Amino acid sequence: MAKLQSLDPRTPMFAQFKQKTGPIVLANTFVVPEGETEAFLATFRRQAEYMKAQPGFASMRMHRGTAGSQLLMNVAVWESTEALATAFGSPEFQRLAAETSDDIESYPHIFEQIDV
């Protein structure tokens, strides 16, 4: 399973699950060791198919860092933190998440849109 890290140590993702808000964006940056990108993406696609079928899911896009970067970033839109937390905590998703290599680091964080 990927090592979950906090992008903002003051507000880890599990603490963010407690705030009832939405719609939300989950931005999850992955550090993928050289040579493991294709294997990671194959596993991630299985996880993504499960998430796409869950209530409250809206959209998802994966992005790759440029210039030889070892970073990938998933940006997913959900109806609410509650919908994301329910899907994330399901036994089936946890089983799928356990398939991710231990060499992967994951930095998930939940955001709300603001007007600027």
Contacts in CASP RR format, 6 or more apart in sequence:
PFRMAT RR
TARGET T0000
AUTHOR 0000-0000-0000
METHOD contacts of the structure
MODEL  1
MAKLQSLDPRTPMFAQFKQKTGPIVLANTFVVPEGETEAFLATFRRQAEY
MKAQPGFASMRMHRGTAGSQLLMNVAVWESTEALATAFGSPEFQRLAAET
SDDIESYPHIFEQIDV
1 97 0 8 1.000
1 98 0 8 1.000
1 99 0 8 1.000
1 100 0 8 1.000
1 102 0 8 1.000
2 30 0 8 1.000
2 97 0 8 1.000
2 100 0 8 1.000
2 101 0 8 1.000
2 102 0 8 1.000
2 104 0 8 1.000
2 105 0 8 1.000
2 106 0 8 1.000
3 102 0 8 1.000
3 104 0 8 1.000
3 105 0 8 1.000
3 106 0 8 1.000
4 13 0 8 1.000
4 106 0 8 1.000
4 108 0 8 1.000
5 105 0 8 1.000
5 106 0 8 1.000
5 107 0 8 1.000
6 12 0 8 1.000
6 13 0 8 1.000
6 107 0 8 1.000
6 109 0 8 1.000
7 29 0 8 1.000
7 107 0 8 1.000
7 108 0 8 1.000
7 109 0 8 1.000
8 109 0 8 1.000
11 109 0 8 1.000
13 108 0 8 1.000
13 109 0 8 1.000
13 110 0 8 1.000
16 81 0 8 1.000
16 109 0 8 1.000
16 110 0 8 1.000
17 81 0 8 1.000
17 84 0 8 1.000
17 85 0 8 1.000
17 88 0 8 1.000
17 110 0 8 1.000
18 81 0 8 1.000
19 81 0 8 1.000
20 80 0 8 1.000
20 81 0 8 1.000
20 82 0 8 1.000
21 80 0 8 1.000
21 81 0 8 1.000
21 112 0 8 1.000
22 78 0 8 1.000
22 79 0 8 1.000
22 80 0 8 1.000
22 81 0 8 1.000
22 112 0 8 1.000
23 58 0 8 1.000
23 77 0 8 1.000
23 78 0 8 1.000
23 79 0 8 1.000
23 80 0 8 1.000
23 112 0 8 1.000
23 113 0 8 1.000
24 77 0 8 1.000
24 78 0 8 1.000
24 80 0 8 1.000
24 81 0 8 1.000
24 84 0 8 1.000
24 110 0 8 1.000
24 111 0 8 1.000
24 112 0 8 1.000
25 75 0 8 1.000
25 76 0 8 1.000
25 77 0 8 1.000
25 78 0 8 1.000
25 110 0 8 1.000
25 111 0 8 1.000
25 112 0 8 1.000
25 113 0 8 1.000
26 74 0 8 1.000
26 75 0 8 1.000
26 76 0 8 1.000
26 77 0 8 1.000
26 78 0 8 1.000
26 84 0 8 1.000
26 108 0 8 1.000
26 109 0 8 1.000
26 110 0 8 1.000
26 111 0 8 1.000
27 73 0 8 1.000
27 74 0 8 1.000
27 75 0 8 1.000
27 108 0 8 1.000
27 109 0 8 1.000
27 111 0 8 1.000
28 73 0 8 1.000
28 74 0 8 1.000
28 75 0 8 1.000
28 76 0 8 1.000
28 106 0 8 1.000
28 107 0 8 1.000
28 108 0 8 1.000
28 109 0 8 1.000
29 71 0 8 1.000
29 72 0 8 1.000
29 73 0 8 1.000
29 106 0 8 1.000
29 107 0 8 1.000
30 40 0 8 1.000
30 71 0 8 1.000
30 72 0 8 1.000
30 73 0 8 1.000
30 74 0 8 1.000
30 104 0 8 1.000
30 105 0 8 1.000
30 106 0 8 1.000
30 107 0 8 1.000
31 70 0 8 1.000
31 71 0 8 1.000
31 104 0 8 1.000
31 105 0 8 1.000
31 107 0 8 1.000
32 40 0 8 1.000
32 70 0 8 1.000
32 71 0 8 1.000
32 72 0 8 1.000
32 103 0 8 1.000
32 104 0 8 1.000
33 70 0 8 1.000
33 103 0 8 1.000
33 104 0 8 1.000
34 70 0 8 1.000
36 101 0 8 1.000
36 103 0 8 1.000
36 104 0 8 1.000
37 64 0 8 1.000
37 70 0 8 1.000
37 72 0 8 1.000
39 101 0 8 1.000
40 72 0 8 1.000
40 100 0 8 1.000
40 101 0 8 1.000
40 104 0 8 1.000
41 62 0 8 1.000
41 72 0 8 1.000
43 96 0 8 1.000
43 99 0 8 1.000
43 100 0 8 1.000
43 101 0 8 1.000
44 62 0 8 1.000
44 74 0 8 1.000
44 100 0 8 1.000
46 96 0 8 1.000
46 99 0 8 1.000
47 93 0 8 1.000
47 96 0 8 1.000
47 97 0 8 1.000
47 99 0 8 1.000
47 100 0 8 1.000
48 60 0 8 1.000
48 62 0 8 1.000
48 74 0 8 1.000
50 87 0 8 1.000
50 92 0 8 1.000
50 93 0 8 1.000
50 96 0 8 1.000
51 57 0 8 1.000
51 60 0 8 1.000
51 76 0 8 1.000
51 87 0 8 1.000
51 93 0 8 1.000
52 60 0 8 1.000
54 83 0 8 1.000
54 86 0 8 1.000
54 87 0 8 1.000
54 90 0 8 1.000
55 79 0 8 1.000
55 83 0 8 1.000
55 86 0 8 1.000
55 87 0 8 1.000
56 78 0 8 1.000
56 79 0 8 1.000
56 80 0 8 1.000
56 83 0 8 1.000
56 84 0 8 1.000
56 87 0 8 1.000
57 76 0 8 1.000
57 78 0 8 1.000
57 79 0 8 1.000
57 83 0 8 1.000
57 87 0 8 1.000
58 76 0 8 1.000
58 77 0 8 1.000
58 78 0 8 1.000
58 79 0 8 1.000
59 76 0 8 1.000
59 77 0 8 1.000
60 74 0 8 1.000
60 75 0 8 1.000
60 76 0 8 1.000
60 77 0 8 1.000
61 74 0 8 1.000
61 75 0 8 1.000
61 76 0 8 1.000
62 72 0 8 1.000
62 73 0 8 1.000
62 74 0 8 1.000
63 72 0 8 1.000
63 73 0 8 1.000
63 74 0 8 1.000
63 75 0 8 1.000
64 71 0 8 1.000
64 72 0 8 1.000
65 71 0 8 1.000
65 72 0 8 1.000
65 73 0 8 1.000
76 84 0 8 1.000
78 84 0 8 1.000
81 110 0 8 1.000
84 110 0 8 1.000
87 93 0 8 1.000
100 106 0 8 1.000
END
